[in-house]
Amino acid sequence: LMLHVLASCSPRHHLTALSGTYRLCVLCRILAAAKPKRRVMGPAAPPAALLAAAAAYHAEMDAAGGYEQELEPLVGPPPPDFVDEADAASADAREAQVVRVLRVLREAAAAAGGPAFAAAAAGVPSMDPYAVLGVEATADSASIRKSYWRLSLLVHPDKCSHPAAQEVFQAVSKAAQLLQDAQQRAAHDAAQADVALRQQAAAAAAAAEREVAWRRARGEAVPAELAAA
């Protein structure tokens, strides 16, 4: 109280207060009755509405299967376990993977020459990225990353002496990048489904033609549905 008095009142009031009379002015009484403000250490807490929105978002993500790091998932060093596994692989095991991927690429290139594929898969890579990585078409992002890490370490040109190691390594990287991009993967899957339908239709038409030719060669009547086909 004395500090407030000395800091806020005139010298006359100071002397009166110090002499024991304590006749305080109005300002001194206000200062004496005022309570000191509570000091808050650190930053202020976020509003309750913001906290509730954040909790709802986390709950929604957990219900959807958790967080997946889709941004640049293939960037950075692979896990040490995959590195140790690849370092322990033999030269034959490395070359076997190169030969397997080369076979997939050659088969895809041969199939791409057909009219059905050319009509349906314009702008979509001809290779089958699932076959290149050795995963199912239903593989999730984590499985694709694991397959990429394991395969890329095996066929890396610095580790594999096969002449086509560089070509296969690039194909593996391209396949993984395609499947990790949701839009590119959906476009590829849709194109492949269209190709499959076209191939089935072409096979059915060829079978119908053979049936018609066989019946005519035997002098048999050709059913209307076969003649129309």
C-alpha positions, 0 to 999 in steps of 0.5 A: 500500500505504501508503494502505491501511495508513494507512487500515486499521491502528492507529497502532502498525502505521502507525509500524512500516510507516513505519519500514521493518519492514513488519510488517503485520496480517492486514487489511493483507495482505488489502487489499494482495492485493485487486485493484481492481474494474474500473469499467464506464462507461455502462449495462450491456449487455442480456442475451444472451437479450434480444438474441437475441429482438430479432434474431429479431423483426427478422428476422421483420419483414424476412421479412414485408416490413418495417415498415409504419406503420399507426398514424395513417398519414394524420396529418401533412403530406404529402411536399413532392413531392406538395405541389409537384405539387398546387400546379402543377395547373390548376383544370381538373385539380382540378375533373376529379378532383372530377367523377370522384369525384362520379360514383363516389359517385352510382353507388354511391348508385344501386347501394345502393338495390338489394335485393342491396346492402342485404341484404349491405352493412349497416353497410358504407359504400356507396361504393367506396373503391378507386374513390374513390381511383383504386387497385386492390383489391390496392393496398398501404398505401403506394399508398393513402397516396400516392393519398390525399395526391395526391387530397386536395391536388387537391380540397381546398376551399381549393385547388379552387373546385368547389362539391362540393369539400368533399363530395369531400374528405370522401369521399377522407378517409373512403375512405383511413381505411377502407382503412388499417384492416385490419379495416374493409377486410376487412369491406368486401371481404367485403361487396362480394364477397357483393354481387357474388354476389347480383347475379350470382344475380339476373341469372341468375334474370332471364335464366332468366325471360326464357328461359321467357317467350320459350319459352312465347310460341313454344309451346315446351317449357320445360326442367325446369331453367328451370321450376325457376329 
